[in-house]
Amino acid sequence: MFERLGGFAAVHAIVCEFYGRVADDDVLAPYFEHVDMRRLIDHQTKFIASVMGGPASYTNEALRQVHARHPIDRAAFEAMREAMRESLLACEVGEADCAAVIEEIEARAPYVINRS
């Protein structure tokens, strides 16, 4: 999927679209107030590339460690997942590919959500 959709350039566009939506979301925006967004966009691009079958990879333990310091509950995770789904569709990723990416993201919920 990664190569078919256009590689890192396409994934970077999706991630930029995603963070535009995040910045406008009352639930998600506070998580990113004091974050180096260029660095985060780079990491998120690699992460989304990895769930699309690209060359980057992130372990579940790495995801847990990175998110441990942030109070992320199911509502925040779902807001993030929806923003990503909307971003994928806005960037003309087909429904089946969008569903596959969202399924991969949802599979990692236990490593991101750390608050009830």
Backbone as JSON, one array per atom type, in Angstrom:
{
  "sequence": "MFERLGGFAAVHAIVCEFYGRVADDDVLAPYFEHVDMRRLIDHQTKFIASVMGGPASYTNEALRQVHARHPIDRAAFEAMREAMRESLLACEVGEADCAAVIEEIEARAPYVINRS",
  "N": [[0.83, -1.19, 0.0], [1.95, 1.26, 0.79], [3.87, 1.98, -1.25], [2.19, 1.95, -3.49], [0.41, 4.02, -2.93], [2.01, 6.24, -3.12], [4.33, 6.56, -1.61], [6.67, 8.11, 0.71], [6.19, 10.85, 0.2], [3.43, 11.06, -0.28], [2.44, 10.06, 2.14], [3.46, 11.96, 3.9], [1.95, 14.2, 3.14], [-0.59, 13.34, 3.95], [-0.2, 13.2, 6.72], [0.37, 15.9, 7.31], [-2.12, 17.01, 6.67], [-3.6, 15.7, 8.62], [-2.5, 16.8, 11.06], [-3.33, 19.42, 10.73], [-6.05, 19.13, 11.12], [-6.01, 18.17, 13.74], [-5.07, 20.43, 15.11], [-7.31, 22.01, 15.04], [-9.08, 20.73, 16.67], [-10.84, 20.49, 19.64], [-10.45, 18.53, 21.61], [-8.03, 17.26, 20.91], [-6.05, 19.25, 20.31], [-4.87, 20.42, 22.71], [-2.98, 18.47, 23.51], [-0.79, 18.93, 21.96], [0.33, 21.42, 22.33], [2.9, 22.31, 23.22], [4.79, 21.15, 21.56], [7.35, 20.12, 19.34], [6.5, 20.46, 16.27], [7.5, 19.95, 13.69], [9.31, 17.89, 14.11], [7.59, 15.99, 15.19], [5.82, 15.57, 13.04], [7.58, 14.36, 11.27], [8.14, 11.94, 12.68], [5.53, 10.89, 12.84], [4.93, 10.59, 10.16], [6.69, 8.55, 9.47], [5.61, 6.56, 11.12], [2.96, 6.21, 10.12], [3.64, 5.45, 7.54], [4.79, 3.0, 8.17], [2.56, 1.49, 9.06], [1.33, 1.25, 6.69], [2.84, -0.54, 5.37], [5.34, 0.33, 4.71], [8.9, 1.2, 4.83], [9.69, 2.0, 7.43], [9.56, 1.24, 10.98], [7.86, 0.66, 14.03], [7.91, -0.44, 17.31], [5.5, -1.99, 19.48], [6.11, -1.56, 22.15], [7.73, 0.72, 22.0], [5.79, 2.57, 21.16], [4.18, 2.56, 23.46], [5.98, 3.64, 25.36], [6.5, 6.21, 24.33], [3.98, 7.42, 24.49], [3.34, 7.28, 27.15], [3.71, 9.43, 28.93], [1.67, 11.13, 28.44], [-1.69, 11.88, 29.19], [-3.79, 9.9, 27.85], [-6.95, 9.04, 26.89], [-9.72, 6.87, 25.94], [-11.54, 8.46, 24.52], [-9.94, 10.54, 23.49], [-8.22, 9.04, 21.91], [-10.05, 8.02, 20.04], [-10.87, 10.41, 18.85], [-8.48, 11.12, 17.62], [-8.18, 8.95, 15.87], [-10.42, 9.33, 14.22], [-9.78, 11.83, 13.09], [-7.56, 11.05, 11.62], [-8.74, 9.23, 9.84], [-10.44, 10.97, 8.38], [-8.47, 12.58, 7.27], [-7.04, 10.79, 5.63], [-9.07, 10.17, 3.76], [-9.51, 12.75, 2.73], [-7.16, 13.1, 1.4], [-7.49, 11.51, -0.73], [-7.23, 8.75, -0.36], [-8.35, 5.53, -0.94], [-11.41, 3.91, 0.16], [-11.05, 1.18, 1.06], [-8.27, 1.02, 1.54], [-8.07, 3.06, 3.41], [-9.62, 1.98, 5.49], [-8.0, -0.2, 6.14], [-5.69, 1.06, 7.15], [-6.77, 2.41, 9.35], [-7.62, 0.21, 10.83], [-5.14, -0.91, 11.52], [-4.16, 1.16, 13.12], [-6.06, 1.15, 15.18], [-5.52, -1.34, 16.26], [-3.33, -0.79, 17.74], [-4.19, 0.62, 19.9], [-4.13, -0.3, 22.67], [-1.52, 0.3, 23.37], [-1.3, 2.98, 23.33], [-3.44, 4.27, 24.63], [-3.73, 5.21, 27.94], [-5.18, 5.97, 30.11], [-8.24, 5.69, 31.92]],
  "CA": [[0.0, 0.0, 0.0], [2.83, 2.41, 0.91], [4.38, 2.35, -2.58], [1.06, 2.18, -4.39], [-0.2, 5.32, -2.63], [2.92, 7.34, -3.43], [5.5, 6.6, -0.74], [6.77, 9.09, 1.79], [5.59, 12.15, -0.16], [1.98, 10.97, -0.06], [2.19, 9.91, 3.58], [3.73, 13.27, 4.51], [0.77, 15.04, 2.86], [-1.66, 12.85, 4.83], [0.14, 13.59, 8.1], [0.17, 17.35, 7.42], [-3.57, 17.18, 6.71], [-4.0, 15.22, 9.94], [-2.18, 17.77, 12.11], [-4.21, 20.56, 10.54], [-7.31, 18.78, 11.79], [-5.72, 18.08, 15.17], [-4.95, 21.79, 15.63], [-8.66, 22.57, 15.13], [-9.91, 19.85, 17.49], [-10.78, 20.88, 21.06], [-9.94, 17.41, 22.42], [-6.66, 16.9, 20.55], [-5.1, 20.36, 20.25], [-4.07, 20.62, 23.93], [-1.89, 17.5, 23.59], [0.31, 19.32, 21.07], [0.62, 22.84, 22.52], [4.32, 22.6, 23.4], [5.48, 20.07, 20.85], [8.07, 20.45, 18.12], [5.64, 19.84, 15.28], [8.28, 19.42, 12.57], [9.84, 16.6, 14.55], [6.46, 15.08, 15.34], [5.36, 15.23, 11.7], [8.54, 13.39, 10.76], [7.89, 10.65, 13.33], [4.21, 10.39, 12.47], [5.03, 10.16, 8.77], [7.32, 7.22, 9.5], [4.68, 5.61, 11.73], [1.88, 5.9, 9.16], [4.29, 4.66, 6.48], [4.98, 1.62, 8.66], [1.29, 0.76, 9.07], [0.99, 1.03, 5.28], [3.77, -1.51, 4.81], [6.56, 1.01, 4.29], [10.17, 0.73, 5.41], [9.88, 2.35, 8.84], [8.85, 0.35, 11.89], [7.77, 1.06, 15.43], [7.43, -1.54, 18.14], [4.42, -1.62, 20.4], [6.73, -1.03, 23.37], [8.13, 2.1, 21.7], [4.56, 3.36, 21.2], [3.79, 2.69, 24.86], [6.92, 4.55, 26.03], [6.32, 7.57, 23.82], [2.69, 7.96, 24.91], [3.13, 7.09, 28.59], [3.71, 10.69, 29.67], [0.49, 11.9, 28.04], [-2.92, 11.24, 29.68], [-4.61, 9.62, 26.68], [-8.07, 8.15, 27.17], [-10.37, 6.32, 24.75], [-12.15, 9.55, 23.75], [-8.87, 11.22, 22.74], [-7.77, 8.1, 20.88], [-11.07, 7.99, 19.0], [-10.8, 11.68, 18.12], [-7.3, 11.01, 16.76], [-8.48, 7.97, 14.82], [-11.35, 9.97, 13.28], [-9.03, 12.85, 12.35], [-6.73, 10.35, 10.63], [-9.64, 8.71, 8.8], [-10.83, 12.11, 7.56], [-7.28, 13.03, 6.54], [-6.81, 9.81, 4.57], [-10.08, 10.37, 2.73], [-9.27, 14.05, 2.11], [-6.0, 12.93, 0.52], [-7.95, 10.6, -1.78], [-6.95, 7.34, -0.11], [-9.58, 4.79, -1.13], [-12.08, 3.39, 1.36], [-10.45, -0.07, 1.53], [-6.96, 1.34, 2.12], [-8.34, 3.84, 4.62], [-10.07, 1.04, 6.51], [-6.84, -1.0, 6.54], [-4.84, 1.9, 7.99], [-7.49, 2.63, 10.61], [-7.57, -1.07, 11.55], [-3.79, -1.0, 12.09], [-4.08, 2.13, 14.21], [-6.9, 0.65, 16.27], [-4.83, -2.47, 16.87], [-2.29, -0.27, 18.64], [-4.83, 1.36, 20.99], [-3.66, -0.66, 24.02], [-0.18, 0.83, 23.61], [-1.41, 4.43, 23.31], [-4.38, 4.67, 25.69], [-3.16, 4.92, 29.26], [-6.1, 6.48, 31.14], [-9.62, 5.21, 31.7]],
  "C": [[0.87, 1.26, 0.0], [3.31, 2.89, -0.47], [3.25, 2.72, -3.53], [0.43, 3.56, -4.18], [0.74, 6.5, -2.85], [4.09, 7.52, -2.49], [5.46, 7.71, 0.29], [6.14, 10.43, 1.46], [4.09, 12.14, 0.1], [1.66, 10.86, 1.42], [2.44, 11.23, 4.3], [2.54, 14.21, 4.31], [-0.39, 14.64, 3.76], [-1.42, 13.32, 6.26], [-0.02, 15.1, 8.29], [-1.32, 17.68, 7.47], [-4.09, 16.81, 8.1], [-3.72, 16.26, 11.02], [-2.91, 19.09, 11.94], [-5.54, 20.34, 11.23], [-7.13, 18.72, 13.3], [-5.7, 19.48, 15.79], [-6.32, 22.44, 15.83], [-9.59, 21.78, 16.05], [-9.73, 20.19, 18.97], [-10.22, 19.78, 21.96], [-8.45, 17.2, 22.17], [-5.65, 18.04, 20.64], [-4.28, 20.53, 21.53], [-2.89, 19.64, 24.08], [-0.63, 17.99, 22.87], [0.75, 20.77, 21.25], [2.12, 23.16, 22.59], [5.19, 21.54, 22.75], [6.17, 20.63, 19.61], [7.35, 19.75, 16.96], [6.42, 19.32, 14.08], [8.82, 18.04, 12.91], [8.72, 15.57, 14.65], [5.92, 14.65, 13.98], [6.29, 14.21, 11.06], [8.29, 12.01, 11.35], [6.55, 10.06, 12.9], [4.19, 9.92, 11.02], [5.64, 8.77, 8.71], [6.36, 6.18, 10.09], [3.58, 5.22, 10.74], [2.45, 5.11, 7.98], [4.43, 3.21, 6.92], [3.67, 0.85, 8.67], [0.78, 0.51, 7.65], [1.92, 0.03, 4.61], [5.06, -0.9, 4.31], [7.77, 0.56, 5.09], [10.38, 1.05, 6.89], [9.16, 1.33, 9.72], [8.91, 0.9, 13.31], [7.25, -0.12, 16.22], [6.29, -1.04, 19.03], [4.99, -1.04, 21.69], [7.2, 0.41, 23.16], [6.91, 3.02, 21.73], [4.12, 3.6, 22.64], [4.69, 3.72, 25.57], [6.7, 6.0, 25.61], [5.04, 8.21, 24.36], [2.46, 7.93, 26.41], [3.01, 8.4, 29.36], [2.5, 11.58, 29.35], [-0.78, 11.19, 28.53], [-3.92, 11.02, 28.53], [-5.7, 8.62, 27.06], [-8.71, 7.71, 25.85], [-10.96, 7.44, 23.89], [-11.1, 10.29, 22.91], [-8.37, 10.32, 21.62], [-8.77, 8.07, 19.72], [-11.1, 9.28, 18.19], [-9.61, 11.67, 17.15], [-7.58, 10.08, 15.58], [-9.4, 8.58, 13.78], [-10.65, 11.05, 12.45], [-8.15, 12.2, 11.29], [-7.6, 9.8, 9.5], [-10.05, 9.82, 7.84], [-9.67, 12.6, 6.7], [-6.96, 12.09, 5.38], [-7.8, 10.02, 3.43], [-9.88, 11.69, 2.0], [-8.11, 13.99, 1.13], [-6.23, 11.84, -0.53], [-7.43, 9.17, -1.63], [-8.29, 6.61, -0.19], [-10.12, 4.2, 0.17], [-11.41, 2.14, 1.91], [-9.09, 0.19, 2.17], [-7.12, 2.13, 3.41], [-8.74, 2.91, 5.76], [-8.9, 0.2, 7.02], [-5.92, -0.21, 7.46], [-5.5, 2.1, 9.36], [-7.49, 1.35, 11.45], [-6.2, -1.25, 12.22], [-3.61, -0.03, 13.26], [-4.87, 1.64, 15.41], [-6.23, -0.52, 16.98], [-3.77, -2.02, 17.88], [-2.87, 0.55, 19.81], [-4.32, 0.97, 22.37], [-2.28, -0.09, 24.38], [-0.16, 2.36, 23.66], [-2.31, 4.93, 24.45], [-3.8, 4.26, 27.04], [-4.0, 5.49, 30.41], [-7.49, 5.93, 30.85], [-10.61, 6.35, 31.72]]
}
